[in-house]
């Protein structure tokens, strides 16, 4: 009986003292609480980052959609409104090519007083120091004054062809102007400088000026050391009326001179091949081009290449077009044959 209170007292002591498990549960709860907070914080940051990424993706997509795309040439033509212009340029180029092949008149040309198309424009090369030669021609085969006008009524124009002095307006130019006012038989090439080394370029200026001033079947270049049988020349040209693409002359070829200092030295000799031989071309003393070939020279004068001599220069132009080469012995002025329309003066 005496031991009973002791047992009860022990139980009461155990109820009064906290158990070991109760003491260890509080840190666990605190740890769990902070873990929960940490998880919520991490989750919140992850959610916030996801929102940021979504917003960034939206901005990037919007900027990508708004940025200018890489345009092709075709796109640029469309954007600039040039597609139609491009088409018209191509059509114009085709029309121009066709016009070149058929002959193209830049300006309105004069005709004879009778209304007929002119037969020929004959340009006689001359220089500043050739006054006596000109007077000799005027007194022989070349008409003057009223006879010159009557010849034009027949459809043939003859003019002395000369450029301008290197010193524009000097005494040389003034003398030519005075002579022209008296004789009215010059074709003055305002844009050409009259000089021996410029003779190949003079060909371009002559044909261009002749085409721009007269509408004729043929355009004839004659050196000032040539006497013409004028009626024989007119008959020759009359027999060939209406022949397009005619390149007429005394045809020849020859060696290209590559030795510098020689009389016929060609600075660009290497362009003529290993054989150093010129292509077939009309002798420079007298060259005849039909209307459409002279027009071709006029239209393309800024692009046409010149060489050391005017005859090979013209020949080089004829290689690239549909020209009909006509080798007429009557135009070999230095030959001894009787039936010729020219001779060396």
C-alpha positions as CSV (number, residue, x, y, z in Angstrom):
1,X,0.0,0.0,0.0
2,X,2.8,2.4,0.7
3,X,4.3,2.0,-2.8
4,X,1.2,3.3,-4.6
5,X,1.7,7.0,-4.0
6,X,5.2,6.7,-5.4
7,X,3.9,5.4,-8.7
8,X,1.3,8.1,-9.0
9,X,3.8,10.7,-8.3
10,X,6.1,9.4,-11.1
11,X,3.3,9.6,-13.6
12,X,2.6,13.2,-12.4
13,X,6.2,14.1,-12.9
14,X,6.1,12.8,-16.5
15,X,3.0,14.8,-17.3
16,X,4.6,17.9,-15.8
17,X,7.8,17.7,-18.0
18,X,7.7,18.1,-21.7
19,X,8.7,15.1,-23.7
20,X,11.7,14.8,-25.9
21,X,9.6,14.5,-29.0
22,X,7.8,17.7,-28.3
23,X,11.1,19.5,-27.8
24,X,12.4,18.4,-31.3
25,X,9.2,19.2,-33.2
26,X,9.5,23.0,-32.9
27,X,12.7,23.4,-34.9
28,X,11.2,21.1,-37.5
29,X,8.2,23.3,-37.8
30,X,10.3,26.3,-38.0
31,X,12.5,24.7,-40.7
32,X,9.4,23.6,-42.6
33,X,8.0,27.1,-42.4
34,X,11.2,28.7,-43.7
35,X,11.4,25.9,-46.4
36,X,7.9,26.8,-47.4
37,X,8.8,30.5,-47.6
38,X,11.9,29.7,-49.6
39,X,9.9,27.5,-52.0
40,X,7.3,30.3,-52.4
41,X,10.1,32.8,-53.0
42,X,11.7,30.6,-55.6
43,X,8.4,29.8,-57.2
44,X,7.6,33.5,-57.3
45,X,10.9,34.3,-58.9
46,X,10.5,31.5,-61.5
47,X,7.0,32.8,-62.3
48,X,8.2,36.3,-62.5
49,X,11.1,35.2,-64.8
50,X,8.6,33.4,-66.9
51,X,6.5,36.6,-67.2
52,X,9.6,38.5,-68.1
53,X,10.6,36.0,-70.8
54,X,7.1,36.0,-72.2
55,X,7.1,39.8,-72.3
56,X,10.6,39.8,-73.9
57,X,9.5,37.3,-76.5
58,X,6.5,39.5,-77.3
59,X,8.7,42.5,-77.8
60,X,11.2,40.6,-79.9
61,X,8.5,39.1,-82.0
62,X,6.9,42.6,-82.5
63,X,10.3,44.1,-83.4
64,X,11.1,41.2,-85.8
65,X,7.8,41.6,-87.5
66,X,8.4,45.4,-87.9
67,X,12.0,45.3,-89.0
68,X,12.6,45.7,-92.8
69,X,13.1,42.5,-94.5
70,X,16.0,41.8,-96.8
71,X,14.9,42.8,-100.3
72,X,15.9,41.2,-103.5
73,X,16.6,43.4,-106.6
74,X,13.1,42.5,-107.9
75,X,11.5,43.5,-104.6
76,X,13.4,46.8,-104.7
77,X,12.2,47.5,-108.2
78,X,8.7,46.9,-107.1
79,X,9.1,49.0,-103.9
80,X,10.6,51.9,-105.9
81,X,8.0,51.7,-108.5
82,X,10.6,51.0,-111.2
83,X,9.2,47.7,-112.6
84,X,7.2,49.5,-115.3
85,X,10.1,51.8,-116.0
86,X,12.5,48.8,-116.4
87,X,10.1,47.3,-118.9
88,X,9.9,50.5,-120.9
89,X,13.7,50.8,-120.9
90,X,14.0,47.3,-122.4
91,X,11.4,48.1,-125.0
92,X,13.2,51.4,-125.8
93,X,16.6,49.7,-126.1
94,X,15.0,47.1,-128.5
95,X,13.4,49.9,-130.6
96,X,16.7,51.8,-130.6
97,X,18.6,48.7,-131.8
98,X,16.0,48.3,-134.6
99,X,16.3,52.0,-135.5
100,X,20.1,51.7,-135.7
101,X,19.8,48.8,-138.1
102,X,17.3,50.6,-140.3
103,X,18.9,54.1,-140.1
104,X,17.9,56.8,-137.6
105,X,17.6,60.6,-138.3
106,X,18.3,62.8,-135.3
107,X,17.3,66.1,-136.9
108,X,15.2,67.2,-139.8
109,X,17.4,67.1,-142.9
110,X,17.3,69.4,-145.9
111,X,16.5,68.2,-149.4
112,X,17.1,69.7,-152.8
113,X,14.9,72.6,-153.9
114,X,13.0,70.2,-156.2
115,X,11.9,68.2,-153.2
116,X,13.8,65.1,-154.3
117,X,16.0,63.3,-151.8
118,X,19.6,64.2,-152.3
119,X,21.9,61.8,-154.0
120,X,25.2,62.5,-152.2
121,X,27.1,64.8,-149.9
122,X,30.7,65.0,-151.0
123,X,33.1,66.3,-148.3
124,X,36.6,67.3,-149.5
125,X,39.1,67.4,-146.7
126,X,41.1,70.6,-146.4
127,X,43.4,72.3,-144.0
128,X,44.4,75.9,-142.9
129,X,47.3,76.0,-145.3
130,X,45.5,74.6,-148.4
131,X,44.0,77.9,-149.8
132,X,45.7,77.4,-153.2
133,X,44.5,73.8,-153.5
134,X,40.9,74.9,-152.8
135,X,41.1,77.5,-155.5
136,X,42.6,75.0,-157.9
137,X,39.6,72.6,-157.2
138,X,37.1,75.5,-157.6
139,X,38.7,76.2,-161.0
140,X,38.6,72.6,-162.2
141,X,36.2,69.9,-161.2
142,X,34.4,71.6,-158.3
143,X,31.6,74.1,-159.3
144,X,31.4,77.5,-157.7
145,X,28.8,80.1,-157.1
146,X,25.6,79.6,-159.2
147,X,26.9,76.3,-160.6
148,X,27.3,75.0,-157.1
149,X,23.7,75.8,-156.4
150,X,22.5,74.1,-159.6
151,X,24.5,71.0,-158.7
152,X,22.6,70.9,-155.3
153,X,19.3,71.1,-157.3
154,X,20.5,67.9,-159.0
155,X,20.9,66.4,-155.5
156,X,24.6,66.7,-155.0
157,X,26.3,68.8,-152.2
158,X,30.0,69.5,-152.2
159,X,31.7,71.1,-149.3
160,X,35.3,71.6,-148.1
161,X,35.6,70.0,-144.6
162,X,37.7,71.6,-141.9
163,X,37.8,71.8,-138.1
164,X,38.7,74.7,-135.8
165,X,42.1,75.9,-134.7
166,X,43.6,74.8,-131.4
167,X,43.5,78.5,-130.5
168,X,39.8,79.1,-131.1
169,X,39.0,82.4,-132.9
170,X,42.6,83.1,-134.0
171,X,43.7,84.3,-137.4
172,X,43.4,80.8,-138.9
173,X,39.8,80.5,-137.9
174,X,39.0,84.1,-139.0
175,X,40.5,83.5,-142.5
176,X,38.4,80.4,-143.0
177,X,35.3,82.2,-141.9
178,X,36.0,85.1,-144.3
179,X,36.6,82.6,-147.2
180,X,33.4,80.8,-146.4
181,X,31.4,84.0,-146.4
182,X,32.7,84.7,-149.9
183,X,32.4,81.1,-151.3
184,X,29.7,79.4,-149.1
185,X,31.3,76.0,-149.8
186,X,32.6,75.0,-146.4
187,X,31.4,72.5,-143.8
188,X,33.1,73.7,-140.6
189,X,33.3,71.1,-137.9
190,X,33.0,73.3,-134.8
191,X,33.8,70.5,-132.3
192,X,36.9,69.2,-134.1
193,X,40.4,70.5,-133.7
194,X,42.1,70.6,-137.1
195,X,45.5,68.8,-136.8
196,X,47.3,66.0,-138.6
197,X,47.2,63.7,-135.6
198,X,43.4,64.2,-135.3
199,X,42.5,63.1,-138.8
200,X,41.0,59.7,-137.8
201,X,38.6,61.6,-135.4
202,X,37.7,64.0,-138.2
203,X,36.0,61.2,-140.0
204,X,33.5,60.8,-137.2
205,X,32.8,64.6,-137.1
206,X,32.4,64.8,-140.9
207,X,29.9,61.9,-141.2
208,X,27.9,63.1,-138.2
209,X,27.7,66.7,-139.4
210,X,26.8,65.6,-142.9
211,X,24.0,63.4,-141.7
212,X,22.7,66.1,-139.4
213,X,22.6,68.7,-142.2
214,X,21.6,66.8,-145.3
215,X,19.4,63.7,-146.1
216,X,21.2,61.9,-148.9
217,X,21.6,58.4,-150.3
218,X,25.4,58.5,-150.0
219,X,28.1,60.4,-148.0
220,X,31.5,60.6,-149.7
221,X,34.8,61.5,-148.0
222,X,37.5,62.8,-150.4
223,X,41.1,63.8,-149.6
224,X,42.4,67.1,-150.9
225,X,45.0,65.4,-153.1
226,X,42.3,63.8,-155.3
227,X,40.8,65.2,-158.6
228,X,37.3,63.9,-159.2
229,X,35.5,63.2,-162.4
230,X,32.3,64.6,-161.0
231,X,29.9,63.4,-163.7
232,X,31.5,59.9,-163.5
233,X,31.0,59.9,-159.7
234,X,27.4,61.0,-160.0
235,X,26.8,58.2,-162.5
236,X,28.4,55.7,-160.2
237,X,26.2,56.7,-157.3
238,X,23.0,57.0,-159.4
239,X,23.5,53.3,-160.4
240,X,23.5,52.3,-156.8
241,X,20.5,54.3,-155.5
242,X,18.5,52.6,-152.7
243,X,21.3,50.2,-151.7
244,X,21.5,50.1,-147.9
245,X,24.6,49.1,-146.0
246,X,27.0,50.0,-148.9
247,X,30.6,50.5,-148.0
248,X,32.2,51.5,-151.3
249,X,35.8,52.1,-152.2
250,X,39.1,50.8,-153.6
251,X,39.4,47.9,-151.1
252,X,42.8,46.8,-149.9
253,X,44.6,45.3,-146.9
254,X,48.2,45.4,-145.8
255,X,50.8,44.9,-143.2
256,X,50.5,46.6,-139.8
257,X,53.7,48.6,-139.1
258,X,54.8,48.0,-135.5
259,X,58.2,49.8,-135.7
260,X,57.9,53.1,-133.9
261,X,59.1,56.0,-136.0
262,X,58.1,54.4,-139.3
263,X,55.9,56.4,-141.7
264,X,52.8,54.2,-141.2
265,X,53.4,53.2,-137.6
266,X,50.3,51.9,-135.8
267,X,50.6,52.4,-132.0
268,X,48.0,49.7,-131.4
269,X,49.6,47.1,-133.7
270,X,49.2,44.3,-131.2
271,X,45.5,44.4,-131.6
272,X,45.7,43.1,-135.2
273,X,47.0,39.6,-134.3
274,X,50.3,37.8,-134.7
275,X,50.2,38.1,-138.5
276,X,50.2,41.9,-138.2
277,X,47.8,42.4,-141.1
278,X,45.0,44.9,-141.6
279,X,41.5,43.8,-142.3
280,X,39.9,44.6,-145.7
281,X,39.1,48.3,-145.9
282,X,38.6,51.1,-148.4
283,X,41.6,53.3,-149.4
284,X,41.4,56.5,-147.4
285,X,41.6,58.8,-150.4
286,X,38.0,58.2,-151.3
287,X,35.4,56.4,-149.1
288,X,31.6,56.2,-149.7
289,X,29.1,55.2,-147.1
290,X,25.4,54.7,-147.7
291,X,22.9,56.6,-145.6
292,X,22.3,54.1,-142.8
293,X,26.0,53.4,-142.3
294,X,26.7,57.2,-142.0
295,X,23.8,57.4,-139.6
296,X,25.4,54.6,-137.6
297,X,28.6,56.6,-137.3
298,X,26.6,59.6,-136.2
299,X,24.6,57.8,-133.5
300,X,27.6,56.0,-132.1
301,X,30.4,58.5,-132.6
302,X,31.0,58.8,-128.9
303,X,31.8,55.1,-128.6
304,X,33.6,54.3,-131.9
305,X,37.3,53.6,-131.6
306,X,39.8,55.4,-133.8
307,X,43.2,54.1,-134.9
308,X,46.3,55.8,-136.3
309,X,44.8,56.2,-139.8
310,X,41.3,57.2,-141.0
311,X,40.9,54.4,-143.6
312,X,41.6,51.6,-141.2
313,X,39.5,53.4,-138.6
314,X,36.4,53.4,-140.9
315,X,37.2,49.8,-141.8
316,X,37.1,48.8,-138.2
317,X,33.7,50.3,-137.7
318,X,32.3,48.4,-140.7
319,X,33.4,45.0,-139.4
320,X,30.8,45.1,-136.6
321,X,27.8,46.0,-138.8
322,X,25.9,44.5,-141.7
323,X,27.9,46.3,-144.3
324,X,28.1,45.3,-147.9
325,X,31.7,45.7,-149.1
326,X,31.9,46.9,-152.7
327,X,35.3,47.0,-154.2
328,X,35.0,49.3,-157.2
329,X,38.2,49.7,-159.3
330,X,37.0,53.0,-160.6
331,X,37.6,54.4,-157.1
332,X,41.3,53.4,-157.1
333,X,42.6,56.9,-157.7
334,X,46.3,55.9,-158.0
335,X,45.7,53.2,-160.6
336,X,46.5,53.6,-164.3
337,X,43.3,52.2,-165.6
338,X,41.2,54.5,-167.9
339,X,37.8,54.0,-166.5
340,X,38.1,55.6,-163.1
341,X,36.3,58.6,-161.5
342,X,39.3,60.0,-159.6
343,X,43.0,60.6,-159.9
344,X,45.7,61.8,-157.7
345,X,46.1,65.6,-158.0
